[in-house]
Amino acid sequence: MPKQEIHAGDIGAAKLYFNVTGHLQPTPTNTMIQNQNNYIQINGTVLSQESIKSLNPEQLNSIESILKTAMLK
């Protein structure tokens, strides 16, 4: 059997064919973030949403006070 060469035009034509026939869908450009993890890390100490939820009101007030003081500097 003779060996067939593949040319760039052949690949482009094949992609166009598959796109038109619906067998190859283009990659979406705007994807929605499904999961987001937010946290603050200071000197190796991680403060996440979960850890904040477990704090009592006094602890939350202390953190809030520290952050407000730091923002003034």
N, CA, C and O atoms as a Maestro MAE file, in Angstrom:
{
 s_m_m2io_version
 :::
 2.0.0
}

f_m_ct {
 s_m_title
 :::
 protein
 m_atom[292] {
  # First column is atom index #
  i_m_mmod_type
  r_m_x_coord
  r_m_y_coord
  r_m_z_coord
  i_m_residue_number
  s_m_chain_name
  s_m_pdb_residue_name
  s_m_pdb_atom_name
  i_m_atomic_number
  :::
  1 25 0.832 -1.185 0.000 1 A "MET " " N  " 7
  2 3 0.000 0.000 0.000 1 A "MET " " CA " 6
  3 2 0.871 1.240 0.000 1 A "MET " " C  " 6
  4 15 1.846 1.308 0.748 1 A "MET " " O  " 8
  5 25 0.535 2.231 -0.831 2 A "PRO " " N  " 7
  6 3 1.341 3.456 -0.846 2 A "PRO " " CA " 6
  7 2 1.095 4.282 0.413 2 A "PRO " " C  " 6
  8 15 -0.010 4.315 0.954 2 A "PRO " " O  " 8
  9 25 2.141 4.936 0.855 3 A "LYS " " N  " 7
  10 3 2.073 5.788 2.050 3 A "LYS " " CA " 6
  11 2 1.470 7.138 1.661 3 A "LYS " " C  " 6
  12 15 1.891 7.739 0.673 3 A "LYS " " O  " 8
  13 25 0.487 7.620 2.428 4 A "GLN " " N  " 7
  14 3 -0.144 8.900 2.124 4 A "GLN " " CA " 6
  15 2 0.409 9.971 3.044 4 A "GLN " " C  " 6
  16 15 0.637 9.738 4.231 4 A "GLN " " O  " 8
  17 25 0.618 11.140 2.480 5 A "GLU " " N  " 7
  18 3 1.111 12.260 3.262 5 A "GLU " " CA " 6
  19 2 -0.071 13.105 3.726 5 A "GLU " " C  " 6
  20 15 -1.062 13.262 3.012 5 A "GLU " " O  " 8
  21 25 0.054 13.642 4.928 6 A "ILE " " N  " 7
  22 3 -0.984 14.526 5.472 6 A "ILE " " CA " 6
  23 2 -0.468 15.944 5.369 6 A "ILE " " C  " 6
  24 15 0.639 16.241 5.819 6 A "ILE " " O  " 8
  25 25 -1.244 16.805 4.791 7 A "HIS " " N  " 7
  26 3 -0.888 18.214 4.627 7 A "HIS " " CA " 6
  27 2 -1.742 19.072 5.554 7 A "HIS " " C  " 6
  28 15 -2.824 18.660 5.974 7 A "HIS " " O  " 8
  29 25 -1.249 20.266 5.867 8 A "ALA " " N  " 7
  30 3 -1.976 21.167 6.760 8 A "ALA " " CA " 6
  31 2 -3.375 21.468 6.225 8 A "ALA " " C  " 6
  32 15 -4.320 21.592 7.004 8 A "ALA " " O  " 8
  33 25 -3.512 21.586 4.922 9 A "GLY " " N  " 7
  34 3 -4.824 21.850 4.325 9 A "GLY " " CA " 6
  35 2 -5.799 20.714 4.559 9 A "GLY " " C  " 6
  36 15 -6.999 20.930 4.729 9 A "GLY " " O  " 8
  37 25 -5.261 19.486 4.567 10 A "ASP " " N  " 7
  38 3 -6.117 18.317 4.814 10 A "ASP " " CA " 6
  39 2 -6.676 18.354 6.236 10 A "ASP " " C  " 6
  40 15 -7.849 18.055 6.456 10 A "ASP " " O  " 8
  41 25 -5.835 18.720 7.192 11 A "ILE " " N  " 7
  42 3 -6.269 18.784 8.594 11 A "ILE " " CA " 6
  43 2 -7.305 19.886 8.772 11 A "ILE " " C  " 6
  44 15 -8.306 19.692 9.463 11 A "ILE " " O  " 8
  45 25 -7.071 21.044 8.153 12 A "GLY " " N  " 7
  46 3 -8.033 22.144 8.237 12 A "GLY " " CA " 6
  47 2 -9.372 21.768 7.632 12 A "GLY " " C  " 6
  48 15 -10.428 22.098 8.172 12 A "GLY " " O  " 8
  49 25 -9.316 21.076 6.504 13 A "ALA " " N  " 7
  50 3 -10.557 20.647 5.848 13 A "ALA " " CA " 6
  51 2 -11.293 19.632 6.710 13 A "ALA " " C  " 6
  52 15 -12.520 19.664 6.809 13 A "ALA " " O  " 8
  53 25 -10.542 18.732 7.330 14 A "ALA " " N  " 7
  54 3 -11.175 17.735 8.197 14 A "ALA " " CA " 6
  55 2 -11.831 18.402 9.404 14 A "ALA " " C  " 6
  56 15 -12.946 18.044 9.782 14 A "ALA " " O  " 8
  57 25 -11.140 19.373 10.009 15 A "LYS " " N  " 7
  58 3 -11.726 20.088 11.155 15 A "LYS " " CA " 6
  59 2 -12.996 20.825 10.742 15 A "LYS " " C  " 6
  60 15 -13.991 20.805 11.466 15 A "LYS " " O  " 8
  61 25 -12.964 21.473 9.582 16 A "LEU " " N  " 7
  62 3 -14.141 22.180 9.087 16 A "LEU " " CA " 6
  63 2 -15.293 21.199 8.873 16 A "LEU " " C  " 6
  64 15 -16.431 21.486 9.244 16 A "LEU " " O  " 8
  65 25 -15.005 20.061 8.285 17 A "TYR " " N  " 7
  66 3 -16.030 19.052 8.056 17 A "TYR " " CA " 6
  67 2 -16.668 18.602 9.372 17 A "TYR " " C  " 6
  68 15 -17.893 18.543 9.486 17 A "TYR " " O  " 8
  69 25 -15.826 18.283 10.369 18 A "PHE " " N  " 7
  70 3 -16.367 17.820 11.645 18 A "PHE " " CA " 6
  71 2 -17.135 18.922 12.373 18 A "PHE " " C  " 6
  72 15 -18.125 18.639 13.048 18 A "PHE " " O  " 8
  73 25 -16.696 20.165 12.246 19 A "ASN " " N  " 7
  74 3 -17.438 21.274 12.855 19 A "ASN " " CA " 6
  75 2 -18.807 21.440 12.212 19 A "ASN " " C  " 6
  76 15 -19.808 21.617 12.907 19 A "ASN " " O  " 8
  77 25 -18.851 21.383 10.881 20 A "VAL " " N  " 7
  78 3 -20.113 21.557 10.154 20 A "VAL " " CA " 6
  79 2 -21.077 20.417 10.446 20 A "VAL " " C  " 6
  80 15 -22.278 20.641 10.599 20 A "VAL " " O  " 8
  81 25 -20.560 19.200 10.525 21 A "THR " " N  " 7
  82 3 -21.435 18.052 10.760 21 A "THR " " CA " 6
  83 2 -21.791 17.878 12.234 21 A "THR " " C  " 6
  84 15 -22.622 17.038 12.578 21 A "THR " " O  " 8
  85 25 -21.161 18.675 13.108 22 A "GLY " " N  " 7
  86 3 -21.498 18.613 14.524 22 A "GLY " " CA " 6
  87 2 -20.746 17.564 15.312 22 A "GLY " " C  " 6
  88 15 -21.053 17.329 16.480 22 A "GLY " " O  " 8
  89 25 -19.765 16.930 14.694 23 A "HIS " " N  " 7
  90 3 -18.998 15.890 15.385 23 A "HIS " " CA " 6
  91 2 -17.849 16.463 16.210 23 A "HIS " " C  " 6
  92 15 -17.322 15.784 17.091 23 A "HIS " " O  " 8
  93 25 -17.467 17.679 15.939 24 A "LEU " " N  " 7
  94 3 -16.374 18.314 16.668 24 A "LEU " " CA " 6
  95 2 -16.852 19.705 17.070 24 A "LEU " " C  " 6
  96 15 -17.023 20.582 16.223 24 A "LEU " " O  " 8
  97 25 -17.062 19.894 18.340 25 A "GLN " " N  " 7
  98 3 -17.544 21.175 18.834 25 A "GLN " " CA " 6
  99 2 -16.351 22.053 19.191 25 A "GLN " " C  " 6
  100 15 -15.408 21.569 19.817 25 A "GLN " " O  " 8
  101 25 -16.366 23.327 18.814 26 A "PRO " " N  " 7
  102 3 -15.271 24.209 19.188 26 A "PRO " " CA " 6
  103 2 -15.193 24.381 20.701 26 A "PRO " " C  " 6
  104 15 -16.209 24.302 21.392 26 A "PRO " " O  " 8
  105 25 -14.010 24.611 21.205 27 A "THR " " N  " 7
  106 3 -13.805 24.802 22.633 27 A "THR " " CA " 6
  107 2 -14.457 26.113 23.060 27 A "THR " " C  " 6
  108 15 -14.195 27.150 22.452 27 A "THR " " O  " 8
  109 25 -15.304 26.090 24.095 28 A "PRO " " N  " 7
  110 3 -15.932 27.340 24.545 28 A "PRO " " CA " 6
  111 2 -14.870 28.298 25.086 28 A "PRO " " C  " 6
  112 15 -13.919 27.886 25.750 28 A "PRO " " O  " 8
  113 25 -15.053 29.571 24.790 29 A "THR " " N  " 7
  114 3 -14.077 30.569 25.225 29 A "THR " " CA " 6
  115 2 -14.416 31.171 26.579 29 A "THR " " C  " 6
  116 15 -13.517 31.599 27.303 29 A "THR " " O  " 8
  117 25 -15.674 31.212 26.929 30 A "ASN " " N  " 7
  118 3 -16.048 31.760 28.235 30 A "ASN " " CA " 6
  119 2 -16.620 30.640 29.095 30 A "ASN " " C  " 6
  120 15 -17.762 30.215 28.919 30 A "ASN " " O  " 8
  121 25 -15.804 30.179 30.023 31 A "THR " " N  " 7
  122 3 -16.238 29.102 30.897 31 A "THR " " CA " 6
  123 2 -16.589 29.663 32.259 31 A "THR " " C  " 6
  124 15 -15.996 30.642 32.714 31 A "THR " " O  " 8
  125 25 -17.538 29.048 32.892 32 A "MET " " N  " 7
  126 3 -17.995 29.491 34.201 32 A "MET " " CA " 6
  127 2 -17.207 28.759 35.284 32 A "MET " " C  " 6
  128 15 -16.989 27.552 35.186 32 A "MET " " O  " 8
  129 25 -16.789 29.471 36.292 33 A "ILE " " N  " 7
  130 3 -16.088 28.854 37.411 33 A "ILE " " CA " 6
  131 2 -17.112 28.122 38.255 33 A "ILE " " C  " 6
  132 15 -18.068 28.721 38.747 33 A "ILE " " O  " 8
  133 25 -16.908 26.830 38.419 34 A "GLN " " N  " 7
  134 3 -17.846 26.015 39.172 34 A "GLN " " CA " 6
  135 2 -17.501 25.957 40.655 34 A "GLN " " C  " 6
  136 15 -18.386 25.817 41.499 34 A "GLN " " O  " 8
  137 25 -16.215 26.063 40.967 35 A "ASN " " N  " 7
  138 3 -15.790 25.931 42.354 35 A "ASN " " CA " 6
  139 2 -14.698 26.960 42.613 35 A "ASN " " C  " 6
  140 15 -13.773 27.108 41.814 35 A "ASN " " O  " 8
  141 25 -14.807 27.651 43.704 36 A "GLN " " N  " 7
  142 3 -13.830 28.674 44.033 36 A "GLN " " CA " 6
  143 2 -13.449 28.532 45.499 36 A "GLN " " C  " 6
  144 15 -14.316 28.438 46.368 36 A "GLN " " O  " 8
  145 25 -12.165 28.516 45.765 37 A "ASN " " N  " 7
  146 3 -11.664 28.390 47.121 37 A "ASN " " CA " 6
  147 2 -10.964 29.681 47.503 37 A "ASN " " C  " 6
  148 15 -9.937 30.029 46.920 37 A "ASN " " O  " 8
  149 25 -11.507 30.385 48.468 38 A "ASN " " N  " 7
  150 3 -10.906 31.625 48.933 38 A "ASN " " CA " 6
  151 2 -10.374 31.447 50.341 38 A "ASN " " C  " 6
  152 15 -11.035 30.861 51.198 38 A "ASN " " O  " 8
  153 25 -9.178 31.955 50.570 39 A "TYR " " N  " 7
  154 3 -8.611 31.929 51.904 39 A "TYR " " CA " 6
  155 2 -7.522 32.980 51.999 39 A "TYR " " C  " 6
  156 15 -7.027 33.472 50.985 39 A "TYR " " O  " 8
  157 25 -7.160 33.315 53.207 40 A "ILE " " N  " 7
  158 3 -6.057 34.222 53.484 40 A "ILE " " CA " 6
  159 2 -4.975 33.399 54.161 40 A "ILE " " C  " 6
  160 15 -5.251 32.606 55.062 40 A "ILE " " O  " 8
  161 25 -3.740 33.597 53.716 41 A "GLN " " N  " 7
  162 3 -2.630 32.890 54.343 41 A "GLN " " CA " 6
  163 2 -1.608 33.926 54.803 41 A "GLN " " C  " 6
  164 15 -1.121 34.734 54.012 41 A "GLN " " O  " 8
  165 25 -1.295 33.886 56.094 42 A "ILE " " N  " 7
  166 3 -0.328 34.801 56.685 42 A "ILE " " CA " 6
  167 2 0.710 33.973 57.416 42 A "ILE " " C  " 6
  168 15 0.402 33.277 58.384 42 A "ILE " " O  " 8
  169 25 1.953 34.057 56.939 43 A "ASN " " N  " 7
  170 3 3.056 33.306 57.549 43 A "ASN " " CA " 6
  171 2 2.720 31.836 57.775 43 A "ASN " " C  " 6
  172 15 3.019 31.286 58.835 43 A "ASN " " O  " 8
  173 25 2.112 31.213 56.805 44 A "GLY " " N  " 7
  174 3 1.806 29.787 56.889 44 A "GLY " " CA " 6
  175 2 0.499 29.458 57.585 44 A "GLY " " C  " 6
  176 15 0.075 28.302 57.577 44 A "GLY " " O  " 8
  177 25 -0.147 30.444 58.184 45 A "THR " " N  " 7
  178 3 -1.437 30.216 58.843 45 A "THR " " CA " 6
  179 2 -2.544 30.506 57.837 45 A "THR " " C  " 6
  180 15 -2.628 31.606 57.290 45 A "THR " " O  " 8
  181 25 -3.390 29.512 57.599 46 A "VAL " " N  " 7
  182 3 -4.469 29.649 56.616 46 A "VAL " " CA " 6
  183 2 -5.765 29.980 57.335 46 A "VAL " " C  " 6
  184 15 -6.155 29.299 58.284 46 A "VAL " " O  " 8
  185 25 -6.426 31.030 56.874 47 A "LEU " " N  " 7
  186 3 -7.725 31.438 57.421 47 A "LEU " " CA " 6
  187 2 -8.748 31.276 56.297 47 A "LEU " " C  " 6
  188 15 -8.822 32.103 55.388 47 A "LEU " " O  " 8
  189 25 -9.531 30.207 56.370 48 A "SER " " N  " 7
  190 3 -10.513 29.913 55.325 48 A "SER " " CA " 6
  191 2 -11.922 30.236 55.814 48 A "SER " " C  " 6
  192 15 -12.134 30.553 56.984 48 A "SER " " O  " 8
  193 25 -12.871 30.150 54.897 49 A "GLN " " N  " 7
  194 3 -14.273 30.399 55.240 49 A "GLN " " CA " 6
  195 2 -14.738 29.413 56.309 49 A "GLN " " C  " 6
  196 15 -15.484 29.780 57.216 49 A "GLN " " O  " 8
  197 25 -14.296 28.164 56.198 50 A "GLU " " N  " 7
  198 3 -14.700 27.150 57.171 50 A "GLU " " CA " 6
  199 2 -14.172 27.468 58.563 50 A "GLU " " C  " 6
  200 15 -14.885 27.324 59.555 50 A "GLU " " O  " 8
  201 25 -12.907 27.905 58.627 51 A "SER " " N  " 7
  202 3 -12.349 28.215 59.947 51 A "SER " " CA " 6
  203 2 -12.988 29.466 60.539 51 A "SER " " C  " 6
  204 15 -13.139 29.558 61.757 51 A "SER " " O  " 8
  205 25 -13.360 30.412 59.716 52 A "ILE " " N  " 7
  206 3 -14.034 31.626 60.208 52 A "ILE " " CA " 6
  207 2 -15.403 31.276 60.786 52 A "ILE " " C  " 6
  208 15 -15.811 31.829 61.807 52 A "ILE " " O  " 8
  209 25 -16.109 30.356 60.128 53 A "LYS " " N  " 7
  210 3 -17.438 29.955 60.609 53 A "LYS " " CA " 6
  211 2 -17.385 29.313 61.991 53 A "LYS " " C  " 6
  212 15 -18.357 29.367 62.744 53 A "LYS " " O  " 8
  213 25 -16.246 28.704 62.320 54 A "SER " " N  " 7
  214 3 -16.151 28.007 63.610 54 A "SER " " CA " 6
  215 2 -15.714 28.924 64.761 54 A "SER " " C  " 6
  216 15 -15.662 28.483 65.909 54 A "SER " " O  " 8
  217 25 -15.401 30.193 64.467 55 A "LEU " " N  " 7
  218 3 -14.966 31.118 65.514 55 A "LEU " " CA " 6
  219 2 -16.150 31.677 66.288 55 A "LEU " " C  " 6
  220 15 -17.249 31.811 65.750 55 A "LEU " " O  " 8
  221 25 -15.918 32.001 67.558 56 A "ASN " " N  " 7
  222 3 -16.977 32.632 68.341 56 A "ASN " " CA " 6
  223 2 -16.931 34.143 68.096 56 A "ASN " " C  " 6
  224 15 -15.948 34.638 67.545 56 A "ASN " " O  " 8
  225 25 -17.964 34.885 68.489 57 A "PRO " " N  " 7
  226 3 -18.040 36.320 68.219 57 A "PRO " " CA " 6
  227 2 -16.833 37.108 68.759 57 A "PRO " " C  " 6
  228 15 -16.377 38.051 68.114 57 A "PRO " " O  " 8
  229 25 -16.328 36.737 69.908 58 A "GLU " " N  " 7
  230 3 -15.176 37.448 70.473 58 A "GLU " " CA " 6
  231 2 -13.939 37.281 69.582 58 A "GLU " " C  " 6
  232 15 -13.190 38.234 69.364 58 A "GLU " " O  " 8
  233 25 -13.737 36.086 69.081 59 A "GLN " " N  " 7
  234 3 -12.603 35.834 68.190 59 A "GLN " " CA " 6
  235 2 -12.751 36.605 66.881 59 A "GLN " " C  " 6
  236 15 -11.778 37.152 66.361 59 A "GLN " " O  " 8
  237 25 -13.968 36.645 66.354 60 A "LEU " " N  " 7
  238 3 -14.221 37.406 65.133 60 A "LEU " " CA " 6
  239 2 -13.956 38.896 65.341 60 A "LEU " " C  " 6
  240 15 -13.373 39.551 64.478 60 A "LEU " " O  " 8
  241 25 -14.381 39.425 66.476 61 A "ASN " " N  " 7
  242 3 -14.137 40.836 66.778 61 A "ASN " " CA " 6
  243 2 -12.645 41.128 66.889 61 A "ASN " " C  " 6
  244 15 -12.189 42.185 66.453 61 A "ASN " " O  " 8
  245 25 -11.888 40.212 67.465 62 A "SER " " N  " 7
  246 3 -10.445 40.389 67.587 62 A "SER " " CA " 6
  247 2 -9.784 40.460 66.210 62 A "SER " " C  " 6
  248 15 -8.953 41.331 65.952 62 A "SER " " O  " 8
  249 25 -10.163 39.537 65.337 63 A "ILE " " N  " 7
  250 3 -9.608 39.529 63.976 63 A "ILE " " CA " 6
  251 2 -9.996 40.806 63.238 63 A "ILE " " C  " 6
  252 15 -9.168 41.411 62.556 63 A "ILE " " O  " 8
  253 25 -11.244 41.211 63.375 64 A "GLU " " N  " 7
  254 3 -11.719 42.428 62.720 64 A "GLU " " CA " 6
  255 2 -10.932 43.641 63.207 64 A "GLU " " C  " 6
  256 15 -10.552 44.493 62.404 64 A "GLU " " O  " 8
  257 25 -10.689 43.727 64.493 65 A "SER " " N  " 7
  258 3 -9.931 44.833 65.068 65 A "SER " " CA " 6
  259 2 -8.492 44.854 64.541 65 A "SER " " C  " 6
  260 15 -7.968 45.915 64.202 65 A "SER " " O  " 8
  261 25 -7.866 43.696 64.474 66 A "ILE " " N  " 7
  262 3 -6.498 43.603 63.957 66 A "ILE " " CA " 6
  263 2 -6.441 44.058 62.501 66 A "ILE " " C  " 6
  264 15 -5.542 44.805 62.115 66 A "ILE " " O  " 8
  265 25 -7.396 43.610 61.699 67 A "LEU " " N  " 7
  266 3 -7.412 43.983 60.294 67 A "LEU " " CA " 6
  267 2 -7.663 45.473 60.098 67 A "LEU " " C  " 6
  268 15 -7.044 46.096 59.236 67 A "LEU " " O  " 8
  269 25 -8.561 46.046 60.883 68 A "LYS " " N  " 7
  270 3 -8.827 47.484 60.790 68 A "LYS " " CA " 6
  271 2 -7.591 48.284 61.156 68 A "LYS " " C  " 6
  272 15 -7.285 49.282 60.505 68 A "LYS " " O  " 8
  273 25 -6.874 47.856 62.196 69 A "THR " " N  " 7
  274 3 -5.642 48.543 62.601 69 A "THR " " CA " 6
  275 2 -4.591 48.456 61.503 69 A "THR " " C  " 6
  276 15 -3.906 49.438 61.219 69 A "THR " " O  " 8
  277 25 -4.462 47.290 60.887 70 A "ALA " " N  " 7
  278 3 -3.484 47.099 59.828 70 A "ALA " " CA " 6
  279 2 -3.802 47.942 58.604 70 A "ALA " " C  " 6
  280 15 -2.893 48.399 57.911 70 A "ALA " " O  " 8
  281 25 -5.079 48.150 58.332 71 A "MET " " N  " 7
  282 3 -5.485 48.938 57.158 71 A "MET " " CA " 6
  283 2 -5.179 50.420 57.340 71 A "MET " " C  " 6
  284 15 -5.012 51.141 56.356 71 A "MET " " O  " 8
  285 25 -5.103 50.881 58.583 72 A "LEU " " N  " 7
  286 3 -4.831 52.295 58.865 72 A "LEU " " CA " 6
  287 2 -3.358 52.645 58.662 72 A "LEU " " C  " 6
  288 15 -3.026 53.810 58.439 72 A "LEU " " O  " 8
  289 25 -2.484 51.664 58.737 73 A "LYS " " N  " 7
  290 3 -1.034 51.911 58.625 73 A "LYS " " CA " 6
  291 2 -0.614 52.153 57.207 73 A "LYS " " C  " 6
  292 15 0.567 52.376 56.941 73 A "LYS " " O  " 8
  :::
 }
 m_bond[291] {
  # First column is bond index #
  i_m_from
  i_m_to
  i_m_order
  :::
  1 1 2 1
  2 2 3 1
  3 3 4 2
  4 3 5 1
  5 5 6 1
  6 6 7 1
  7 7 8 2
  8 7 9 1
  9 9 10 1
  10 10 11 1
  11 11 12 2
  12 11 13 1
  13 13 14 1
  14 14 15 1
  15 15 16 2
  16 15 17 1
  17 17 18 1
  18 18 19 1
  19 19 20 2
  20 19 21 1
  21 21 22 1
  22 22 23 1
  23 23 24 2
  24 23 25 1
  25 25 26 1
  26 26 27 1
  27 27 28 2
  28 27 29 1
  29 29 30 1
  30 30 31 1
  31 31 32 2
  32 31 33 1
  33 33 34 1
  34 34 35 1
  35 35 36 2
  36 35 37 1
  37 37 38 1
  38 38 39 1
  39 39 40 2
  40 39 41 1
  41 41 42 1
  42 42 43 1
  43 43 44 2
  44 43 45 1
  45 45 46 1
  46 46 47 1
  47 47 48 2
  48 47 49 1
  49 49 50 1
  50 50 51 1
  51 51 52 2
  52 51 53 1
  53 53 54 1
  54 54 55 1
  55 55 56 2
  56 55 57 1
  57 57 58 1
  58 58 59 1
  59 59 60 2
  60 59 61 1
  61 61 62 1
  62 62 63 1
  63 63 64 2
  64 63 65 1
  65 65 66 1
  66 66 67 1
  67 67 68 2
  68 67 69 1
  69 69 70 1
  70 70 71 1
  71 71 72 2
  72 71 73 1
  73 73 74 1
  74 74 75 1
  75 75 76 2
  76 75 77 1
  77 77 78 1
  78 78 79 1
  79 79 80 2
  80 79 81 1
  81 81 82 1
  82 82 83 1
  83 83 84 2
  84 83 85 1
  85 85 86 1
  86 86 87 1
  87 87 88 2
  88 87 89 1
  89 89 90 1
  90 90 91 1
  91 91 92 2
  92 91 93 1
  93 93 94 1
  94 94 95 1
  95 95 96 2
  96 95 97 1
  97 97 98 1
  98 98 99 1
  99 99 100 2
  100 99 101 1
  101 101 102 1
  102 102 103 1
  103 103 104 2
  104 103 105 1
  105 105 106 1
  106 106 107 1
  107 107 108 2
  108 107 109 1
  109 109 110 1
  110 110 111 1
  111 111 112 2
  112 111 113 1
  113 113 114 1
  114 114 115 1
  115 115 116 2
  116 115 117 1
  117 117 118 1
  118 118 119 1
  119 119 120 2
  120 119 121 1
  121 121 122 1
  122 122 123 1
  123 123 124 2
  124 123 125 1
  125 125 126 1
  126 126 127 1
  127 127 128 2
  128 127 129 1
  129 129 130 1
  130 130 131 1
  131 131 132 2
  132 131 133 1
  133 133 134 1
  134 134 135 1
  135 135 136 2
  136 135 137 1
  137 137 138 1
  138 138 139 1
  139 139 140 2
  140 139 141 1
  141 141 142 1
  142 142 143 1
  143 143 144 2
  144 143 145 1
  145 145 146 1
  146 146 147 1
  147 147 148 2
  148 147 149 1
  149 149 150 1
  150 150 151 1
  151 151 152 2
  152 151 153 1
  153 153 154 1
  154 154 155 1
  155 155 156 2
  156 155 157 1
  157 157 158 1
  158 158 159 1
  159 159 160 2
  160 159 161 1
  161 161 162 1
  162 162 163 1
  163 163 164 2
  164 163 165 1
  165 165 166 1
  166 166 167 1
  167 167 168 2
  168 167 169 1
  169 169 170 1
  170 170 171 1
  171 171 172 2
  172 171 173 1
  173 173 174 1
  174 174 175 1
  175 175 176 2
  176 175 177 1
  177 177 178 1
  178 178 179 1
  179 179 180 2
  180 179 181 1
  181 181 182 1
  182 182 183 1
  183 183 184 2
  184 183 185 1
  185 185 186 1
  186 186 187 1
  187 187 188 2
  188 187 189 1
  189 189 190 1
  190 190 191 1
  191 191 192 2
  192 191 193 1
  193 193 194 1
  194 194 195 1
  195 195 196 2
  196 195 197 1
  197 197 198 1
  198 198 199 1
  199 199 200 2
  200 199 201 1
  201 201 202 1
  202 202 203 1
  203 203 204 2
  204 203 205 1
  205 205 206 1
  206 206 207 1
  207 207 208 2
  208 207 209 1
  209 209 210 1
  210 210 211 1
  211 211 212 2
  212 211 213 1
  213 213 214 1
  214 214 215 1
  215 215 216 2
  216 215 217 1
  217 217 218 1
  218 218 219 1
  219 219 220 2
  220 219 221 1
  221 221 222 1
  222 222 223 1
  223 223 224 2
  224 223 225 1
  225 225 226 1
  226 226 227 1
  227 227 228 2
  228 227 229 1
  229 229 230 1
  230 230 231 1
  231 231 232 2
  232 231 233 1
  233 233 234 1
  234 234 235 1
  235 235 236 2
  236 235 237 1
  237 237 238 1
  238 238 239 1
  239 239 240 2
  240 239 241 1
  241 241 242 1
  242 242 243 1
  243 243 244 2
  244 243 245 1
  245 245 246 1
  246 246 247 1
  247 247 248 2
  248 247 249 1
  249 249 250 1
  250 250 251 1
  251 251 252 2
  252 251 253 1
  253 253 254 1
  254 254 255 1
  255 255 256 2
  256 255 257 1
  257 257 258 1
  258 258 259 1
  259 259 260 2
  260 259 261 1
  261 261 262 1
  262 262 263 1
  263 263 264 2
  264 263 265 1
  265 265 266 1
  266 266 267 1
  267 267 268 2
  268 267 269 1
  269 269 270 1
  270 270 271 1
  271 271 272 2
  272 271 273 1
  273 273 274 1
  274 274 275 1
  275 275 276 2
  276 275 277 1
  277 277 278 1
  278 278 279 1
  279 279 280 2
  280 279 281 1
  281 281 282 1
  282 282 283 1
  283 283 284 2
  284 283 285 1
  285 285 286 1
  286 286 287 1
  287 287 288 2
  288 287 289 1
  289 289 290 1
  290 290 291 1
  291 291 292 2
  :::
 }
}
